[in-house]
Amino acid sequence: MPIKRVIATDKALQLIGKLEKQHGPLMFHQSGGCCDGSQPMCFAKGEFKTGGNDVWLGEVGGCDFFMSADQFEYWKHTQLILDTTPGRGSSFSLEIPLGVRFLIRSRVFSDKELEELEI
């Protein structure tokens, strides 16, 4: 079975489901660290415009997940794990009004996993 670049915890999947009921299909973009630090941002699908400099990492909870190519160079050896934490972030991400925010945990791929990556 191929190894995924991005996965989600049960708490993150539950929050995605709740947000989808309110906003319809969703997408994620891993922020590059400007105003929002370096947190994943959740948008209604198509609300955030991706371009040729964005890398599609796969789907998480049925939602496309993107990251800028420059940032991907730093993260390409890790699996991103989408999770949630209590607290109000300072971004435009859809979960912020709920008093929670998405965050990324990561782990380094083994050499064998790197050979079996999905993309």
C-alpha positions in Angstrom: 0.0 0.0 0.0 1.5 3.4 -0.9 2.6 5.7 1.8 0.8 9.0 2.0 2.5 12.4 2.4 -0.3 13.8 4.5 -2.6 12.0 6.9 -5.0 13.2 9.7 -5.8 12.3 13.3 -9.4 11.3 14.2 -9.9 14.8 15.8 -8.8 16.5 12.6 -11.1 14.3 10.5 -14.0 15.1 12.8 -13.4 18.8 12.5 -13.1 18.5 8.7 -16.6 16.8 8.7 -18.1 19.6 10.8 -16.6 22.3 8.6 -17.8 20.5 5.4 -21.3 20.6 6.8 -21.0 24.4 7.2 -18.9 25.3 4.1 -19.2 22.5 1.6 -16.0 20.9 0.0 -12.8 22.1 1.6 -9.1 22.4 0.7 -5.9 22.9 2.7 -2.8 25.0 2.1 0.2 24.7 4.4 1.2 28.3 5.2 4.7 29.4 4.5 5.2 31.2 7.8 4.3 34.9 7.1 1.4 36.2 9.2 0.2 32.8 10.2 3.3 31.2 11.3 3.5 27.8 9.6 0.1 26.4 10.1 -2.2 24.5 7.7 -5.0 26.7 6.5 -8.5 25.4 5.7 -10.6 27.1 3.0 -13.7 26.4 1.0 -12.5 24.5 -2.0 -11.3 27.0 -4.7 -11.3 29.9 -2.2 -7.5 29.8 -2.1 -5.9 30.1 -5.5 -3.1 27.6 -6.1 -0.6 28.0 -8.9 2.4 26.5 -10.6 4.5 27.1 -7.4 2.2 24.9 -5.3 2.7 21.2 -4.8 -0.3 18.9 -4.3 0.6 16.5 -1.5 -2.6 14.4 -1.7 -5.9 14.3 0.0 -6.7 14.3 3.7 -10.2 13.6 4.8 -11.2 13.9 1.1 -9.7 17.4 0.9 -6.9 18.4 -1.4 -3.8 19.5 0.5 -1.2 21.9 -1.0 2.1 23.4 0.0 4.4 25.9 -1.8 7.2 24.3 -3.7 9.9 26.2 -1.7 8.5 25.0 1.6 8.0 21.4 0.2 11.8 21.2 -0.3 12.1 21.4 3.5 9.3 19.0 4.3 9.6 16.4 1.5 11.3 13.9 3.7 8.5 13.9 6.3 4.9 12.8 6.6 2.6 15.6 7.6 0.0 14.7 10.2 -2.9 17.1 10.4 -4.2 17.5 13.9 -6.1 20.0 16.0 -5.5 22.0 19.2 -7.6 24.2 21.3 -7.0 27.9 20.9 -7.6 30.7 18.5 -5.1 31.1 15.7 -4.6 34.4 13.8 -5.4 33.2 10.3 -8.3 33.2 7.9 -8.7 29.4 8.3 -12.3 28.3 8.6 -11.9 26.6 12.0 -10.7 29.7 13.9 -14.2 30.9 15.0 -14.7 27.5 16.6 -12.0 28.1 19.1 -9.7 25.4 17.7 -7.0 25.4 15.0 -5.4 22.9 12.8 -1.7 22.2 13.3 0.9 19.9 11.6 2.9 17.3 13.4 5.5 15.4 11.3 7.6 12.4 11.3 10.6 11.5 9.1 10.0 8.9 6.5 12.2 5.8 6.6 14.2 5.0 3.4 11.8 2.2 2.6 8.8 4.5 3.0 10.4 7.1 0.7 10.5 4.4 -2.0 6.8 3.6 -1.5 5.4 7.2 -1.5 2.1 7.7 -3.1 3.3 10.7 -5.1 
